[in-house]
Amino acid sequence: MQLGDNLWTIARKFDLRSAQIAAWNNIDLESILQPGQELNLEFALNAEEPVSEISITAGAKEYRVRRGDSMHEIANRFRIDLNDLLGWNDMNPRDLIFPGQLIRIIPPENQLN
């Protein structure tokens, strides 16, 4: 763990969910992590199914975030409603994105009608 790390940033680095990391490590989702603290991420390596909703949807179309992108700009670029884009990615308007992160730009299969 490094100064400034939190469950969300770690989850995004490893394409996991913060809640999964918290549950596996028996810590509160809002826990303040300490530099040098170790988290066990073995559950992700041992999972029979990929842990990311983005990766388990075969027909998902994704966009890799580039430096300077924002969710608003990505929504405009692909002519997507911002609230839909946030919902498909289990995000809220306050969440940060980072270069290299994969963002779903079409609805999950179970939402296609």
Biopython code that builds the backbone (N, CA, C, O; Angstrom):
import numpy as np
from Bio.PDB.StructureBuilder import StructureBuilder

atoms = [
    (1, "MET", "N", (0.842, -1.164, 0.000)),
    (1, "MET", "CA", (0.000, 0.000, 0.000)),
    (1, "MET", "C", (0.895, 1.238, 0.000)),
    (1, "MET", "O", (1.920, 1.274, 0.680)),
    (2, "GLN", "N", (0.499, 2.240, -0.763)),
    (2, "GLN", "CA", (1.238, 3.490, -0.806)),
    (2, "GLN", "C", (0.359, 4.618, -0.278)),
    (2, "GLN", "O", (-0.866, 4.504, -0.251)),
    (3, "LEU", "N", (0.988, 5.686, 0.134)),
    (3, "LEU", "CA", (0.258, 6.848, 0.614)),
    (3, "LEU", "C", (-0.743, 7.285, -0.452)),
    (3, "LEU", "O", (-0.378, 7.443, -1.617)),
    (4, "GLY", "N", (-1.985, 7.477, -0.068)),
    (4, "GLY", "CA", (-3.024, 7.911, -0.993)),
    (4, "GLY", "C", (-3.840, 6.782, -1.597)),
    (4, "GLY", "O", (-4.882, 7.030, -2.203)),
    (5, "ASP", "N", (-3.382, 5.537, -1.440)),
    (5, "ASP", "CA", (-4.157, 4.403, -1.947)),
    (5, "ASP", "C", (-5.444, 4.252, -1.152)),
    (5, "ASP", "O", (-5.477, 4.507, 0.052)),
    (6, "ASN", "N", (-6.488, 3.840, -1.827)),
    (6, "ASN", "CA", (-7.736, 3.488, -1.160)),
    (6, "ASN", "C", (-8.319, 2.285, -1.900)),
    (6, "ASN", "O", (-7.796, 1.873, -2.935)),
    (7, "LEU", "N", (-9.388, 1.733, -1.372)),
    (7, "LEU", "CA", (-9.958, 0.536, -1.991)),
    (7, "LEU", "C", (-10.373, 0.781, -3.436)),
    (7, "LEU", "O", (-10.215, -0.092, -4.289)),
    (8, "TRP", "N", (-10.901, 1.960, -3.706)),
    (8, "TRP", "CA", (-11.353, 2.256, -5.066)),
    (8, "TRP", "C", (-10.184, 2.261, -6.045)),
    (8, "TRP", "O", (-10.269, 1.643, -7.106)),
    (9, "THR", "N", (-9.092, 2.951, -5.706)),
    (9, "THR", "CA", (-7.959, 3.019, -6.639)),
    (9, "THR", "C", (-7.332, 1.643, -6.833)),
    (9, "THR", "O", (-6.914, 1.299, -7.938)),
    (10, "ILE", "N", (-7.265, 0.866, -5.771)),
    (10, "ILE", "CA", (-6.709, -0.484, -5.886)),
    (10, "ILE", "C", (-7.629, -1.359, -6.740)),
    (10, "ILE", "O", (-7.157, -2.114, -7.590)),
    (11, "ALA", "N", (-8.916, -1.260, -6.515)),
    (11, "ALA", "CA", (-9.876, -2.040, -7.303)),
    (11, "ALA", "C", (-9.751, -1.703, -8.782)),
    (11, "ALA", "O", (-9.759, -2.606, -9.619)),
    (12, "ARG", "N", (-9.637, -0.452, -9.112)),
    (12, "ARG", "CA", (-9.520, -0.046, -10.517)),
    (12, "ARG", "C", (-8.216, -0.543, -11.138)),
    (12, "ARG", "O", (-8.197, -0.947, -12.301)),
    (13, "LYS", "N", (-7.126, -0.515, -10.368)),
    (13, "LYS", "CA", (-5.835, -0.995, -10.875)),
    (13, "LYS", "C", (-5.902, -2.446, -11.285)),
    (13, "LYS", "O", (-5.285, -2.847, -12.273)),
    (14, "PHE", "N", (-6.653, -3.245, -10.527)),
    (14, "PHE", "CA", (-6.688, -4.680, -10.745)),
    (14, "PHE", "C", (-7.999, -5.159, -11.370)),
    (14, "PHE", "O", (-8.262, -6.361, -11.411)),
    (15, "ASP", "N", (-8.818, -4.230, -11.855)),
    (15, "ASP", "CA", (-10.099, -4.550, -12.484)),
    (15, "ASP", "C", (-10.975, -5.379, -11.554)),
    (15, "ASP", "O", (-11.528, -6.405, -11.950)),
    (16, "LEU", "N", (-11.093, -4.918, -10.312)),
    (16, "LEU", "CA", (-11.904, -5.572, -9.290)),
    (16, "LEU", "C", (-12.927, -4.584, -8.764)),
    (16, "LEU", "O", (-13.019, -3.453, -9.242)),
    (17, "ARG", "N", (-13.684, -5.012, -7.791)),
    (17, "ARG", "CA", (-14.645, -4.138, -7.118)),
    (17, "ARG", "C", (-14.173, -3.889, -5.686)),
    (17, "ARG", "O", (-13.688, -4.797, -5.010)),
    (18, "SER", "N", (-14.323, -2.654, -5.241)),
    (18, "SER", "CA", (-13.923, -2.283, -3.883)),
    (18, "SER", "C", (-14.597, -3.178, -2.851)),
    (18, "SER", "O", (-13.956, -3.619, -1.897)),
    (19, "ALA", "N", (-15.893, -3.449, -3.038)),
    (19, "ALA", "CA", (-16.642, -4.266, -2.076)),
    (19, "ALA", "C", (-16.068, -5.677, -1.977)),
    (19, "ALA", "O", (-16.053, -6.266, -0.896)),
    (20, "GLN", "N", (-15.597, -6.221, -3.095)),
    (20, "GLN", "CA", (-14.991, -7.552, -3.072)),
    (20, "GLN", "C", (-13.702, -7.543, -2.250)),
    (20, "GLN", "O", (-13.469, -8.436, -1.435)),
    (21, "ILE", "N", (-12.881, -6.540, -2.469)),
    (21, "ILE", "CA", (-11.614, -6.448, -1.727)),
    (21, "ILE", "C", (-11.902, -6.282, -0.238)),
    (21, "ILE", "O", (-11.277, -6.942, 0.592)),
    (22, "ALA", "N", (-12.840, -5.409, 0.103)),
    (22, "ALA", "CA", (-13.183, -5.178, 1.513)),
    (22, "ALA", "C", (-13.693, -6.458, 2.157)),
    (22, "ALA", "O", (-13.253, -6.823, 3.247)),
    (23, "ALA", "N", (-14.613, -7.139, 1.494)),
    (23, "ALA", "CA", (-15.185, -8.364, 2.065)),
    (23, "ALA", "C", (-14.122, -9.439, 2.240)),
    (23, "ALA", "O", (-14.069, -10.090, 3.283)),
    (24, "TRP", "N", (-13.286, -9.632, 1.246)),
    (24, "TRP", "CA", (-12.261, -10.673, 1.300)),
    (24, "TRP", "C", (-11.256, -10.403, 2.418)),
    (24, "TRP", "O", (-10.743, -11.334, 3.040)),
    (25, "ASN", "N", (-10.978, -9.120, 2.668)),
    (25, "ASN", "CA", (-9.994, -8.738, 3.677)),
    (25, "ASN", "C", (-10.635, -8.389, 5.019)),
    (25, "ASN", "O", (-9.954, -7.942, 5.942)),
    (26, "ASN", "N", (-11.945, -8.597, 5.119)),
    (26, "ASN", "CA", (-12.676, -8.364, 6.361)),
    (26, "ASN", "C", (-12.444, -6.956, 6.918)),
    (26, "ASN", "O", (-12.165, -6.771, 8.102)),
    (27, "ILE", "N", (-12.569, -5.965, 6.013)),
    (27, "ILE", "CA", (-12.451, -4.565, 6.423)),
    (27, "ILE", "C", (-13.675, -3.813, 5.918)),
    (27, "ILE", "O", (-14.353, -4.266, 4.995)),
    (28, "ASP", "N", (-13.950, -2.680, 6.515)),
    (28, "ASP", "CA", (-15.071, -1.846, 6.123)),
    (28, "ASP", "C", (-14.764, -1.200, 4.775)),
    (28, "ASP", "O", (-13.620, -0.841, 4.496)),
    (29, "LEU", "N", (-15.787, -1.055, 3.950)),
    (29, "LEU", "CA", (-15.625, -0.451, 2.634)),
    (29, "LEU", "C", (-15.064, 0.967, 2.714)),
    (29, "LEU", "O", (-14.385, 1.419, 1.792)),
    (30, "GLU", "N", (-15.341, 1.663, 3.801)),
    (30, "GLU", "CA", (-14.863, 3.035, 3.980)),
    (30, "GLU", "C", (-13.559, 3.112, 4.775)),
    (30, "GLU", "O", (-13.154, 4.199, 5.187)),
    (31, "SER", "N", (-12.901, 1.981, 4.994)),
    (31, "SER", "CA", (-11.666, 1.953, 5.774)),
    (31, "SER", "C", (-10.602, 2.872, 5.185)),
    (31, "SER", "O", (-10.468, 2.993, 3.967)),
    (32, "ILE", "N", (-9.863, 3.505, 6.061)),
    (32, "ILE", "CA", (-8.710, 4.291, 5.639)),
    (32, "ILE", "C", (-7.520, 3.347, 5.659)),
    (32, "ILE", "O", (-7.187, 2.779, 6.698)),
    (33, "LEU", "N", (-6.883, 3.183, 4.513)),
    (33, "LEU", "CA", (-5.756, 2.270, 4.391)),
    (33, "LEU", "C", (-4.472, 2.980, 4.795)),
    (33, "LEU", "O", (-4.318, 4.186, 4.603)),
    (34, "GLN", "N", (-3.571, 2.213, 5.352)),
    (34, "GLN", "CA", (-2.305, 2.760, 5.837)),
    (34, "GLN", "C", (-1.165, 2.362, 4.905)),
    (34, "GLN", "O", (-1.163, 1.250, 4.377)),
    (35, "PRO", "N", (-0.190, 3.257, 4.692)),
    (35, "PRO", "CA", (0.974, 2.871, 3.891)),
    (35, "PRO", "C", (1.617, 1.611, 4.481)),
    (35, "PRO", "O", (1.811, 1.516, 5.693)),
    (36, "GLY", "N", (1.938, 0.663, 3.631)),
    (36, "GLY", "CA", (2.534, -0.592, 4.078)),
    (36, "GLY", "C", (1.516, -1.670, 4.396)),
    (36, "GLY", "O", (1.873, -2.843, 4.508)),
    (37, "GLN", "N", (0.243, -1.289, 4.544)),
    (37, "GLN", "CA", (-0.804, -2.278, 4.810)),
    (37, "GLN", "C", (-0.907, -3.220, 3.613)),
    (37, "GLN", "O", (-0.820, -2.785, 2.465)),
    (38, "GLU", "N", (-1.090, -4.499, 3.883)),
    (38, "GLU", "CA", (-1.209, -5.480, 2.812)),
    (38, "GLU", "C", (-2.651, -5.944, 2.680)),
    (38, "GLU", "O", (-3.350, -6.154, 3.671)),
    (39, "LEU", "N", (-3.074, -6.096, 1.450)),
    (39, "LEU", "CA", (-4.391, -6.622, 1.154)),
    (39, "LEU", "C", (-4.227, -7.942, 0.407)),
    (39, "LEU", "O", (-3.321, -8.099, -0.412)),
    (40, "ASN", "N", (-5.104, -8.872, 0.698)),
    (40, "ASN", "CA", (-5.079, -10.163, 0.033)),
    (40, "ASN", "C", (-5.999, -10.087, -1.181)),
    (40, "ASN", "O", (-7.204, -9.880, -1.041)),
    (41, "LEU", "N", (-5.428, -10.255, -2.373)),
    (41, "LEU", "CA", (-6.204, -10.225, -3.601)),
    (41, "LEU", "C", (-6.249, -11.602, -4.265)),
    (41, "LEU", "O", (-6.587, -11.718, -5.443)),
    (42, "GLU", "N", (-5.902, -12.649, -3.497)),
    (42, "GLU", "CA", (-5.872, -13.997, -4.058)),
    (42, "GLU", "C", (-7.222, -14.433, -4.602)),
    (42, "GLU", "O", (-7.280, -15.232, -5.536)),
    (43, "PHE", "N", (-8.309, -13.921, -4.034)),
    (43, "PHE", "CA", (-9.637, -14.314, -4.512)),
    (43, "PHE", "C", (-9.780, -14.045, -6.001)),
    (43, "PHE", "O", (-10.474, -14.787, -6.697)),
    (44, "ALA", "N", (-9.138, -13.000, -6.499)),
    (44, "ALA", "CA", (-9.237, -12.662, -7.917)),
    (44, "ALA", "C", (-8.480, -13.676, -8.772)),
    (44, "ALA", "O", (-8.899, -13.989, -9.886)),
    (45, "LEU", "N", (-7.383, -14.180, -8.257)),
    (45, "LEU", "CA", (-6.595, -15.170, -8.990)),
    (45, "LEU", "C", (-7.261, -16.537, -8.988)),
    (45, "LEU", "O", (-7.101, -17.311, -9.932)),
    (46, "ASN", "N", (-8.008, -16.834, -7.929)),
    (46, "ASN", "CA", (-8.610, -18.153, -7.775)),
    (46, "ASN", "C", (-10.040, -18.229, -8.288)),
    (46, "ASN", "O", (-10.653, -19.297, -8.263)),
    (47, "ALA", "N", (-10.572, -17.117, -8.748)),
    (47, "ALA", "CA", (-11.973, -17.114, -9.186)),
    (47, "ALA", "C", (-12.136, -17.921, -10.464)),
    (47, "ALA", "O", (-11.327, -17.825, -11.387)),
    (48, "GLU", "N", (-13.200, -18.720, -10.501)),
    (48, "GLU", "CA", (-13.493, -19.471, -11.716)),
    (48, "GLU", "C", (-13.992, -18.539, -12.807)),
    (48, "GLU", "O", (-13.711, -18.750, -13.986)),
    (49, "GLU", "N", (-14.717, -17.528, -12.423)),
    (49, "GLU", "CA", (-15.242, -16.542, -13.357)),
    (49, "GLU", "C", (-14.461, -15.253, -13.166)),
    (49, "GLU", "O", (-14.030, -14.962, -12.050)),
    (50, "PRO", "N", (-14.267, -14.472, -14.223)),
    (50, "PRO", "CA", (-13.662, -13.150, -14.040)),
    (50, "PRO", "C", (-14.537, -12.328, -13.099)),
    (50, "PRO", "O", (-15.760, -12.468, -13.092)),
    (51, "VAL", "N", (-13.900, -11.472, -12.306)),
    (51, "VAL", "CA", (-14.641, -10.736, -11.294)),
    (51, "VAL", "C", (-15.222, -9.420, -11.797)),
    (51, "VAL", "O", (-16.028, -8.803, -11.101)),
    (52, "SER", "N", (-14.844, -8.990, -12.958)),
    (52, "SER", "CA", (-15.321, -7.715, -13.466)),
    (52, "SER", "C", (-16.532, -7.907, -14.361)),
    (52, "SER", "O", (-16.518, -8.758, -15.251)),
    (53, "GLU", "N", (-17.584, -7.122, -14.135)),
    (53, "GLU", "CA", (-18.745, -7.205, -15.001)),
    (53, "GLU", "C", (-18.362, -6.874, -16.438)),
    (53, "GLU", "O", (-18.920, -7.438, -17.379)),
    (54, "ILE", "N", (-17.418, -5.969, -16.604)),
    (54, "ILE", "CA", (-17.002, -5.618, -17.958)),
    (54, "ILE", "C", (-16.407, -6.839, -18.653)),
    (54, "ILE", "O", (-16.689, -7.083, -19.826)),
    (55, "SER", "N", (-15.589, -7.603, -17.941)),
    (55, "SER", "CA", (-14.926, -8.726, -18.583)),
    (55, "SER", "C", (-15.825, -9.935, -18.743)),
    (55, "SER", "O", (-15.517, -10.802, -19.561)),
    (56, "ILE", "N", (-16.932, -10.041, -18.000)),
    (56, "ILE", "CA", (-17.764, -11.231, -18.131)),
    (56, "ILE", "C", (-18.858, -11.059, -19.177)),
    (56, "ILE", "O", (-19.573, -12.015, -19.479)),
    (57, "THR", "N", (-18.997, -9.884, -19.723)),
    (57, "THR", "CA", (-19.988, -9.681, -20.761)),
    (57, "THR", "C", (-19.286, -9.786, -22.104)),
    (57, "THR", "O", (-18.555, -8.883, -22.510)),
    (58, "ALA", "N", (-19.519, -10.902, -22.788)),
    (58, "ALA", "CA", (-18.777, -11.204, -24.007)),
    (58, "ALA", "C", (-18.905, -10.118, -25.076)),
    (58, "ALA", "O", (-17.926, -9.800, -25.751)),
    (59, "GLY", "N", (-20.094, -9.552, -25.235)),
    (59, "GLY", "CA", (-20.298, -8.582, -26.295)),
    (59, "GLY", "C", (-20.017, -7.146, -25.880)),
    (59, "GLY", "O", (-20.343, -6.217, -26.620)),
    (60, "ALA", "N", (-19.428, -6.952, -24.730)),
    (60, "ALA", "CA", (-19.207, -5.600, -24.226)),
    (60, "ALA", "C", (-18.249, -4.840, -25.132)),
    (60, "ALA", "O", (-17.253, -5.383, -25.609)),
    (61, "LYS", "N", (-18.567, -3.603, -25.351)),
    (61, "LYS", "CA", (-17.673, -2.730, -26.089)),
    (61, "LYS", "C", (-17.088, -1.766, -25.075)),
    (61, "LYS", "O", (-17.822, -1.152, -24.301)),
    (62, "GLU", "N", (-15.779, -1.630, -25.075)),
    (62, "GLU", "CA", (-15.106, -0.833, -24.058)),
    (62, "GLU", "C", (-14.274, 0.264, -24.690)),
    (62, "GLU", "O", (-13.884, 0.197, -25.856)),
    (63, "TYR", "N", (-14.020, 1.264, -23.886)),
    (63, "TYR", "CA", (-13.144, 2.361, -24.270)),
    (63, "TYR", "C", (-12.043, 2.461, -23.230)),
    (63, "TYR", "O", (-12.318, 2.437, -22.031)),
    (64, "ARG", "N", (-10.794, 2.575, -23.678)),
    (64, "ARG", "CA", (-9.674, 2.724, -22.752)),
    (64, "ARG", "C", (-9.441, 4.219, -22.529)),
    (64, "ARG", "O", (-9.170, 4.969, -23.467)),
    (65, "VAL", "N", (-9.551, 4.627, -21.279)),
    (65, "VAL", "CA", (-9.415, 6.037, -20.907)),
    (65, "VAL", "C", (-8.025, 6.548, -21.275)),
    (65, "VAL", "O", (-7.011, 5.885, -21.060)),
    (66, "ARG", "N", (-8.023, 7.753, -21.836)),
    (66, "ARG", "CA", (-6.767, 8.424, -22.180)),
    (66, "ARG", "C", (-6.550, 9.608, -21.243)),
    (66, "ARG", "O", (-7.491, 10.105, -20.625)),
    (67, "ARG", "N", (-5.332, 10.042, -21.149)),
    (67, "ARG", "CA", (-4.999, 11.183, -20.291)),
    (67, "ARG", "C", (-5.874, 12.379, -20.656)),
    (67, "ARG", "O", (-6.010, 12.732, -21.827)),
    (68, "GLY", "N", (-6.459, 12.989, -19.638)),
    (68, "GLY", "CA", (-7.288, 14.173, -19.831)),
    (68, "GLY", "C", (-8.761, 13.879, -20.047)),
    (68, "GLY", "O", (-9.576, 14.801, -20.050)),
    (69, "ASP", "N", (-9.126, 12.598, -20.229)),
    (69, "ASP", "CA", (-10.534, 12.241, -20.412)),
    (69, "ASP", "C", (-11.336, 12.483, -19.149)),
    (69, "ASP", "O", (-10.799, 12.471, -18.041)),
    (70, "SER", "N", (-12.621, 12.702, -19.331)),
    (70, "SER", "CA", (-13.582, 12.723, -18.228)),
    (70, "SER", "C", (-14.775, 11.889, -18.680)),
    (70, "SER", "O", (-14.956, 11.662, -19.877)),
    (71, "MET", "N", (-15.580, 11.435, -17.740)),
    (71, "MET", "CA", (-16.761, 10.665, -18.108)),
    (71, "MET", "C", (-17.696, 11.506, -18.979)),
    (71, "MET", "O", (-18.324, 10.988, -19.903)),
    (72, "HIS", "N", (-17.783, 12.784, -18.685)),
    (72, "HIS", "CA", (-18.622, 13.688, -19.479)),
    (72, "HIS", "C", (-18.143, 13.718, -20.931)),
    (72, "HIS", "O", (-18.950, 13.626, -21.856)),
    (73, "GLU", "N", (-16.822, 13.848, -21.130)),
    (73, "GLU", "CA", (-16.269, 13.889, -22.483)),
    (73, "GLU", "C", (-16.463, 12.559, -23.210)),
    (73, "GLU", "O", (-16.755, 12.537, -24.406)),
    (74, "ILE", "N", (-16.301, 11.456, -22.488)),
    (74, "ILE", "CA", (-16.492, 10.132, -23.098)),
    (74, "ILE", "C", (-17.950, 9.971, -23.509)),
    (74, "ILE", "O", (-18.237, 9.485, -24.603)),
    (75, "ALA", "N", (-18.865, 10.373, -22.646)),
    (75, "ALA", "CA", (-20.297, 10.290, -22.977)),
    (75, "ALA", "C", (-20.600, 11.112, -24.231)),
    (75, "ALA", "O", (-21.314, 10.643, -25.117)),
    (76, "ASN", "N", (-20.073, 12.314, -24.312)),
    (76, "ASN", "CA", (-20.292, 13.160, -25.492)),
    (76, "ASN", "C", (-19.674, 12.544, -26.739)),
    (76, "ASN", "O", (-20.292, 12.552, -27.803)),
    (77, "ARG", "N", (-18.470, 12.012, -26.620)),
    (77, "ARG", "CA", (-17.752, 11.424, -27.757)),
    (77, "ARG", "C", (-18.555, 10.288, -28.387)),
    (77, "ARG", "O", (-18.599, 10.149, -29.609)),
    (78, "PHE", "N", (-19.190, 9.477, -27.538)),
    (78, "PHE", "CA", (-19.925, 8.318, -28.038)),
    (78, "PHE", "C", (-21.440, 8.559, -28.085)),
    (78, "PHE", "O", (-22.217, 7.633, -28.320)),
    (79, "ARG", "N", (-21.846, 9.807, -27.861)),
    (79, "ARG", "CA", (-23.269, 10.192, -27.884)),
    (79, "ARG", "C", (-24.094, 9.310, -26.943)),
    (79, "ARG", "O", (-25.116, 8.737, -27.322)),
    (80, "ILE", "N", (-23.614, 9.228, -25.715)),
    (80, "ILE", "CA", (-24.255, 8.426, -24.669)),
    (80, "ILE", "C", (-24.702, 9.372, -23.562)),
    (80, "ILE", "O", (-24.005, 10.335, -23.243)),
    (81, "ASP", "N", (-25.853, 9.098, -22.983)),
    (81, "ASP", "CA", (-26.299, 9.860, -21.823)),
    (81, "ASP", "C", (-25.315, 9.603, -20.668)),
    (81, "ASP", "O", (-24.994, 8.453, -20.368)),
    (82, "LEU", "N", (-24.845, 10.667, -20.032)),
    (82, "LEU", "CA", (-23.861, 10.540, -18.967)),
    (82, "LEU", "C", (-24.349, 9.628, -17.844)),
    (82, "LEU", "O", (-23.578, 8.811, -17.340)),
    (83, "ASN", "N", (-25.605, 9.751, -17.448)),
    (83, "ASN", "CA", (-26.127, 8.906, -16.371)),
    (83, "ASN", "C", (-26.132, 7.435, -16.761)),
    (83, "ASN", "O", (-25.871, 6.573, -15.921)),
    (84, "ASP", "N", (-26.428, 7.134, -18.031)),
    (84, "ASP", "CA", (-26.363, 5.744, -18.499)),
    (84, "ASP", "C", (-24.926, 5.234, -18.422)),
    (84, "ASP", "O", (-24.671, 4.141, -17.917)),
    (85, "LEU", "N", (-23.988, 6.038, -18.930)),
    (85, "LEU", "CA", (-22.579, 5.638, -18.924)),
    (85, "LEU", "C", (-22.097, 5.368, -17.499)),
    (85, "LEU", "O", (-21.417, 4.372, -17.250)),
    (86, "LEU", "N", (-22.442, 6.241, -16.578)),
    (86, "LEU", "CA", (-22.063, 6.043, -15.180)),
    (86, "LEU", "C", (-22.686, 4.772, -14.628)),
    (86, "LEU", "O", (-22.013, 4.000, -13.945)),
    (87, "GLY", "N", (-23.953, 4.547, -14.911)),
    (87, "GLY", "CA", (-24.647, 3.364, -14.418)),
    (87, "GLY", "C", (-24.049, 2.070, -14.949)),
    (87, "GLY", "O", (-23.878, 1.114, -14.193)),
    (88, "TRP", "N", (-23.726, 2.026, -16.239)),
    (88, "TRP", "CA", (-23.150, 0.822, -16.842)),
    (88, "TRP", "C", (-21.804, 0.478, -16.226)),
    (88, "TRP", "O", (-21.381, -0.678, -16.247)),
    (89, "ASN", "N", (-21.128, 1.492, -15.675)),
    (89, "ASN", "CA", (-19.799, 1.291, -15.102)),
    (89, "ASN", "C", (-19.813, 1.315, -13.581)),
    (89, "ASN", "O", (-18.762, 1.382, -12.944)),
    (90, "ASP", "N", (-21.014, 1.260, -12.998)),
    (90, "ASP", "CA", (-21.161, 1.247, -11.547)),
    (90, "ASP", "C", (-20.389, 2.399, -10.911)),
    (90, "ASP", "O", (-19.656, 2.216, -9.939)),
    (91, "MET", "N", (-20.570, 3.587, -11.480)),
    (91, "MET", "CA", (-19.861, 4.774, -11.012)),
    (91, "MET", "C", (-20.867, 5.864, -10.680)),
    (91, "MET", "O", (-22.034, 5.790, -11.065)),
    (92, "ASN", "N", (-20.400, 6.875, -9.961)),
    (92, "ASN", "CA", (-21.206, 8.066, -9.738)),
    (92, "ASN", "C", (-20.404, 9.266, -10.234)),
    (92, "ASN", "O", (-19.210, 9.133, -10.502)),
    (93, "PRO", "N", (-21.028, 10.425, -10.361)),
    (93, "PRO", "CA", (-20.345, 11.582, -10.952)),
    (93, "PRO", "C", (-19.074, 12.014, -10.215)),
    (93, "PRO", "O", (-18.230, 12.693, -10.799)),
    (94, "ARG", "N", (-18.929, 11.638, -8.963)),
    (94, "ARG", "CA", (-17.741, 12.045, -8.197)),
    (94, "ARG", "C", (-16.565, 11.094, -8.379)),
    (94, "ARG", "O", (-15.447, 11.422, -7.981)),
    (95, "ASP", "N", (-16.792, 9.915, -8.976)),
    (95, "ASP", "CA", (-15.716, 8.951, -9.145)),
    (95, "ASP", "C", (-14.673, 9.467, -10.129)),
    (95, "ASP", "O", (-15.001, 10.115, -11.123)),
    (96, "LEU", "N", (-13.426, 9.171, -9.839)),
    (96, "LEU", "CA", (-12.322, 9.550, -10.715)),
    (96, "LEU", "C", (-12.031, 8.421, -11.689)),
    (96, "LEU", "O", (-12.236, 7.248, -11.375)),
    (97, "ILE", "N", (-11.556, 8.781, -12.869)),
    (97, "ILE", "CA", (-11.099, 7.790, -13.834)),
    (97, "ILE", "C", (-9.626, 8.065, -14.094)),
    (97, "ILE", "O", (-9.136, 9.159, -13.813)),
    (98, "PHE", "N", (-8.915, 7.068, -14.633)),
    (98, "PHE", "CA", (-7.489, 7.234, -14.855)),
    (98, "PHE", "C", (-7.099, 6.632, -16.196)),
    (98, "PHE", "O", (-7.783, 5.735, -16.690)),
    (99, "PRO", "N", (-6.009, 7.112, -16.793)),
    (99, "PRO", "CA", (-5.566, 6.573, -18.079)),
    (99, "PRO", "C", (-5.345, 5.065, -18.002)),
    (99, "PRO", "O", (-4.764, 4.548, -17.047)),
    (100, "GLY", "N", (-5.824, 4.380, -19.028)),
    (100, "GLY", "CA", (-5.692, 2.937, -19.093)),
    (100, "GLY", "C", (-6.907, 2.193, -18.577)),
    (100, "GLY", "O", (-7.069, 1.008, -18.870)),
    (101, "GLN", "N", (-7.760, 2.852, -17.821)),
    (101, "GLN", "CA", (-8.959, 2.216, -17.287)),
    (101, "GLN", "C", (-9.917, 1.894, -18.432)),
    (101, "GLN", "O", (-10.042, 2.669, -19.380)),
    (102, "LEU", "N", (-10.592, 0.742, -18.340)),
    (102, "LEU", "CA", (-11.578, 0.371, -19.343)),
    (102, "LEU", "C", (-12.955, 0.831, -18.899)),
    (102, "LEU", "O", (-13.375, 0.583, -17.769)),
    (103, "ILE", "N", (-13.655, 1.508, -19.810)),
    (103, "ILE", "CA", (-14.990, 2.022, -19.547)),
    (103, "ILE", "C", (-15.952, 1.364, -20.527)),
    (103, "ILE", "O", (-15.718, 1.370, -21.736)),
    (104, "ARG", "N", (-17.035, 0.796, -20.003)),
    (104, "ARG", "CA", (-18.080, 0.199, -20.854)),
    (104, "ARG", "C", (-18.798, 1.332, -21.575)),
    (104, "ARG", "O", (-19.207, 2.311, -20.950)),
    (105, "ILE", "N", (-18.951, 1.199, -22.895)),
    (105, "ILE", "CA", (-19.638, 2.248, -23.649)),
    (105, "ILE", "C", (-20.911, 1.741, -24.323)),
    (105, "ILE", "O", (-21.515, 2.459, -25.119)),
    (106, "ILE", "N", (-21.325, 0.503, -24.010)),
    (106, "ILE", "CA", (-22.643, 0.001, -24.404)),
    (106, "ILE", "C", (-23.266, -0.629, -23.169)),
    (106, "ILE", "O", (-22.544, -1.007, -22.246)),
    (107, "PRO", "N", (-24.582, -0.751, -23.128)),
    (107, "PRO", "CA", (-25.216, -1.318, -21.930)),
    (107, "PRO", "C", (-24.825, -2.779, -21.734)),
    (107, "PRO", "O", (-24.509, -3.474, -22.700)),
    (108, "PRO", "N", (-24.846, -3.243, -20.498)),
    (108, "PRO", "CA", (-24.643, -4.675, -20.245)),
    (108, "PRO", "C", (-25.711, -5.467, -20.990)),
    (108, "PRO", "O", (-26.803, -4.960, -21.247)),
    (109, "GLU", "N", (-25.390, -6.717, -21.338)),
    (109, "GLU", "CA", (-26.317, -7.538, -22.119)),
    (109, "GLU", "C", (-27.684, -7.636, -21.480)),
    (109, "GLU", "O", (-28.692, -7.643, -22.187)),
    (110, "ASN", "N", (-27.745, -7.714, -20.151)),
    (110, "ASN", "CA", (-29.043, -7.855, -19.501)),
    (110, "ASN", "C", (-29.878, -6.582, -19.564)),
    (110, "ASN", "O", (-31.038, -6.594, -19.154)),
    (111, "GLN", "N", (-29.315, -5.483, -20.070)),
    (111, "GLN", "CA", (-30.079, -4.246, -20.231)),
    (111, "GLN", "C", (-30.442, -3.977, -21.675)),
    (111, "GLN", "O", (-31.163, -3.020, -21.957)),
    (112, "LEU", "N", (-29.956, -4.806, -22.611)),
    (112, "LEU", "CA", (-30.291, -4.616, -24.015)),
    (112, "LEU", "C", (-31.716, -5.082, -24.260)),
    (112, "LEU", "O", (-32.087, -6.175, -23.835)),
    (113, "ASN", "N", (-32.502, -4.289, -24.923)),
    (113, "ASN", "CA", (-33.884, -4.671, -25.239)),
    (113, "ASN", "C", (-34.200, -4.380, -26.681)),
    (113, "ASN", "O", (-35.317, -4.635, -27.132)),
]
sb = StructureBuilder()
sb.init_structure("model")
sb.init_model(0)
sb.init_chain("A")
sb.init_seg("    ")
for serial, (resi, resn, name, xyz) in enumerate(atoms, 1):
    if name == "N":
        sb.init_residue(resn, " ", resi, " ")
    sb.init_atom(name, np.array(xyz, "f"), 0.0, 1.0, " ", f" {name:<3s}", serial, name[0])
structure = sb.get_structure()
